[in-house]
């Protein structure tokens, strides 16, 4: 395993923010991951685990060891009738894994097509899109304890999944390095077409043309139309979570703001479209200080060279105006590294 020192991370985060890791290692298997953790333990270094860097804001230099997880592999570990379980190395690319499964005729991931990032990062924030969350397709994961190097299996319950949330963002934060994820797939299609934008995109299709491949293609088209390609316009996807509020608060807001966009949420709560709140405050397409609000999706911030300070400044101004106008607190979605939210 090759440890690099004073290593530039700009190419390892999709916002293309500059910043240096004091030490940096790419690990491609369990032994290398254990060796990297031992290197950090022996020197008392803090460990930061990185996948594709597609959901982080690098706000400064990182003093410890950054471990980039590039553990590959896909293996069927159970087949029971139509039901399949596929164990995938944490470093595999998520969108490539979705495509691979579709090509095999193993269904269930169609709505999650084209979400940037690695498989190992997917459970951390329970990635979701177009009516499906990872938790619904999740069997278990394996992870190394950062403090000890011990391997442990977590089932779905132990992961404590919620909307863009899991154990690994709460009590397990910074304590585990995920090495593999086992997914539940099916040989028979079971399409999820509840999400309004997806249903609308497929409305003209005859029932016989509603296949998993058609759903995945529609999801990809929707994403390409709204979400910028990080290779062209550096971004980290949605910059804020959709706020989940009590039903009576949503009702009061809807009475005051008739266009309010809402989605049902578990437990008598309502999810508000943060993009709508932000757009109403006039932010959509605003560019300043080398950062911008995407002109096709107000929830996406773009880095155009202004740096983390300008990006966090813009995020803070957006939060303040949504709070002032709607009384709703926006929660940042990406993980901030080497700094703090303002
Ligand atoms: N809208 C606006 N203005 C905009 C964009 C959207 O008013 O600029 C309104 C529209 O009414 C639209 C609604 O907001 O119908 C919802 O927009 P969209 O379908 O684009 O989804 P979103 O709620 O903004 C969430 C996820 C995305 C995911 C999409 C599709 C979060 C924080 N974001 O966005 O996930 O792809 O739904 O399911 O939950 C991510 O997490 O990084 C991400 C991109």
Boltz pocket constraint, residues with backbone or C-beta under 6 A from the ligand:
constraints:
  - pocket:
      binder: B
      contacts: [[A, 128], [A, 129], [A, 130], [A, 131], [A, 195], [A, 197], [A, 226], [A, 227], [A, 236], [A, 237], [A, 238], [A, 239], [A, 240], [A, 241], [A, 242], [A, 261], [A, 273], [A, 274], [A, 275], [A, 276], [A, 277], [A, 279], [A, 284], [A, 294], [A, 296], [A, 297], [A, 298], [A, 299], [A, 333]]
      max_distance: 6.0
